[in-house]
């Protein structure tokens, strides 16, 4: 993406994100049409032209509930999970893809009764450009179908989840905050490269910090050594990418601290991509920054998949869902 998002404020970031989506609207499938937040978000998306939408479910109840809520979803396509033609084609493809795992046609039909599987299959078959789910379903239920048959991009070993952190005057990207509990150095390197690509896609110039409790050569220990190895591997995978590690968050963030702890580093004091050593650290950090600073946390953006499928928090607000649909649309444009 050549156009920069711009980060004058959180609101302008969201507005620019939606503008980028609106420039080339893609078709996004929403499996959780029984949830009012999804319907309200769909209304906003359709009204503002962010994306084209497919709602999975029975048309009459969806239309009736939309009318009760005062929503106009007439532009959305509603697809019934019991549509015989789609059930047959989806099940046949799933059985073919999973034949080596012993999946029968009967088992495939049962899988396609699950909206996450049905919607992901629509993405796989090109009937939709991306999927957003998770307002009701768990992260595992949302991601599992993608891991089974969307698969990871060539050269990527792991799917990860990043958050775009929109603060008052800047946007940073944090990862992995959603998927991998204890990634290996090799996986951390893949996460770093994927997150840098996400940053670039959304107009953030990537300068990558591989975080630790130690900076440079000042400390030692298994986790510091792991960060050091992950940094080496990241440089190997993406030679032109500015990356520093191991580095503490303060040295990565604050130019004054950076000058004292790691002078001369192209990343220290001006990092934009923050790679955490494990899921505990990443998830705690993004929530702490979100709640204490008032930052808007947009995500998780699932990275590394061949086609865009994104997960919502079950506590997601309508605003969060709209943003997730917008960035899924932007991912699909690529």
N, C-alpha and C positions, 0 to 999 in steps of 0.2 A: 504494500500500500504506500503510495507516494505522498498522499495528503496527510498532513499532521492533524491530529484531533484538536490540539490546543487545550490548555489546562488552566484557563483564567479562574475557573471555579468548578465546583462539583456539578452544578447545574449545566454549565456550558459543555462539560465533558459528556454528560448524558445526552444533551441536545445534539452534539456532534456525532455521537455514536448512532443515534437514531437517524440523523441526516445521512450518514454513510449507508445505513441499511436501506433507507428510502430511495437512494440513488439507483439501486438495482434490487428490488424486492424479490426475495426467494420464497419458496413454499416450505413452511414449517408445520410439522404435524404435532398436535397436542393430544396425548392419550387420556388426559384426566378431565374430560369435559363435564363430569359430574360435580366438579368443585367450583364454587362461585368465584373464587379469586381468579381462576383460569378464564372463566367467562368474562369477567370484568377486564382482565388484561387483554383478552382477545378483542373486545370492543374498542379499547384504546389503540391497539395495533392496527386494526382495520380502519378505524376513523382517521388515523394519522398516516396510513400508507406505508408502515414500516415493513410489513411482510404480507404474503398471502398465507392463509391458514387452512389447515385440515383439522377438524374436530372429530375425534373418534367417539362413537356412541350412537344412541338412537335419536333420530332427528326430532321426533315429536317432543320428547321430554326436554331436549336441549333448547329447542325453539320456545317451548312453553316457559322454561325457567328464565331464559333471556328476556322474554316479554315481561315477566314478573319483576325482574330487576331493572327494567327500562333500558335494555341494551339492544343495539342493532347488530346482529350477527348474520345478516342476510348475505353478506359477501363471503362468508366462510363456507367451505365445502364440508359437509357432514358425511362421514363414512361409517357405516355399520360394521361392527366386528363380526357380524353374522352374514355379511355379504358373501353368498356362495361362491361367486367367481373369484373374489379376492382370497377367501379362505383356502380355496383349492390351489391357487397359484402360490400363495405365501407358504402353505404347508408343504407343497411339493418342493419348493426351493429350500426350505429349512431342512427337510428330510435329506435332500441331495447334499447340502453342505455339511450335515452332521452324520452322514452315513457311516463314516469311519468310527464314530462313537456309538454306533448301533441304534441310532434313532430310527424308529419306524414311522410310517405315514400316520398311523393313529396317534402316536405320541406327538408328532409335529402338529397335528390338528389341535390337540389339547394346548400346546404351547401358544398357538395363535389366538387362543381365547384371552390371553393376557395382553392388555393394551400396550405394554412396553415392548413385547416381542412383535406384535402386529405393527406398531409404529416404526420400530427399528427396521423391520423388513421392508416397509414402504420406502425408507431411506436407502436401504441396500439395493432395491430394485429401481430406484430413480423416480419413484412416484412422489417423493417429497425430497427436499434438499437438506433437511435437518430435522431433528426432534428435540423437544423440550419436555421434560417430565420431572417428577420428584416432589411436587406439592403435596401429594398423597403417598406415593410410592417411596420406598427406601432408596438410598443411593445404590445399594447392591442390586436391587431390582431394576433400576434404571440403566445401570452400566453393564450388567451381565450379558444381555443380548448383544450389545456392541462388541464385547470381547469374544463372543462366540462366532459372529459372522461378519461384522464390519471390519474387525481386526485393526492392528496398528499399522501406521505408515511404514514403508520400507526403511530399514535402518534404525527404527525406534523400538526399544525393547519394552517400554512400559507406558501405560496411560497415566496421566497425572492431572491434578486440578489446581489451577491458579486463580487468584483473585486480582482484579484491577482495583487498586485502592486509590480512590479519588479524594485527595485532600484539598485544602483551600486553594493552593496554587500549583499543584503538581499531581501527576498520576504515577504511581509505582505498581509493580507487579510482584505478588508474593506466591511462592509455590514450595513444595507441594502441601496444600492445605486441606486436601479432600480424599485422597485415594490410598497412598502407600504408607503403611505404619512405620516401617524401618527399611528404607531403601539402601541398597548397596552403593558403593562409590560409582560403579558403572551406571546404575539407575539414576543416581543424583546427577551425573553428567548428562544423561539423556533428558532428564527433567529440566536442567539448566538450558540446554539447547532448545527444547520445545518452548520453554517459557520466554526465551529471547525472541523466538519466532512469533509468539503471541503478542509480545510487546510491540514488535515491528508492525504487525498486522493492524494494531490499534493506535498507531502513530506515536508510540513511546520509543525513544532511542535506547536500545538495550545496553546497559553497563552492568555486568553480572557480579553479584557478591555471593560467594559460597560461604555461608555463615557458620560460625563456631564460637566457642567461648574464649578463643585465643586468636590473636592476629599475627600473621606472618610467621616468623620463626620463634616467637616468644614463648610458645608452649609446646607440650608433647602429650601423647596419650592416644588411645585407640580412636576416639572420635575426631580428634584434631588430625591424626594421620589419615583418617577416612576423608575428611574435607580436603586435605592436601592432594590426595589421590584423585578425588572427584574433580578438583581444579585442573590437574594435569590432563585427565581424560577429556574434560570439556575443551581445553585448548587444542587437543588432538582432533576432536570431532569438528570443531568450528574455529579454525586457525585465526580468522579475522575478528573474532568476537572479543571485546574487552571483558576480561574476567579476572577476579581476584579471590583468593582463598588460601588458607582459612582466614576469615576476617570477622571481627565482632561487629554487631549491628551499629554501635556508635561510631566506629571507624569507617563503616561503609556509608553512613548517613551524614555525619557532621564534618564539614571541611576542617574545622579547628582541631578536632580529635584526630582526623586523618593525617593532618600535618605532623602531629606529634607521634602517632603510632606507625604510620606507613607513608612517609613522604615520598613523592615522586610516582605514586601509583596512579594509573589512568582511571581507576574505578573508585578508590577510597575517597570518601567525602562527597561523591556524586553518583553513587549507585542508583539504578532505577529498577533493577530486577534482583529480588532477594530470595535466595534459595536456602530453605531451612533443612536441618539435618534429618528431621523425621516429622511424622504427622502431628505428634503432640506439639512440638515447637511451632510448626506452621499454623495449625489451627488455633492455638492459644494466641499467637501473635496477631493474626488478622482480626480476631474477635476483640482483643484488647485495644488495638488501634481504632477499630470501628466504633467501639462503645465509648472510649475515653476521649477521642479526638473529634468525633462527629464525622469521620470519613465515611464516604459511601463505598461499600464493598460490593463490587459487581462480580458475580460468579457463583459457584466455581465454573471457570471455563475449562472444559475437559480437553486435554491436549494429547496429541499422538495418535488419534484415531484417523482412519482413512476418510471418514465423512463425519460431519458435526452432529454429535448427540450431547446434550447438556443437561445437567442435573440441577434441580432446585432444592433449596432447603425447605423442609416441611413447614417452617415458619415464615416462608417467603411472603412478602407483601406484594400487592398488585404491581407497584413500581418495580420491584425486583424482577417479577416475571416479565414485564414489558422489556426491561433492559436485557434479560437473558435471551428473549426472542430476538432482540435487535442484534446482539453480538453473535448469535447463532446464524443469523442471516448474513452478517459480515463474513463469518468463517466460510459460509457456503459460497459466497461470491468468489473466494479464492480457488 
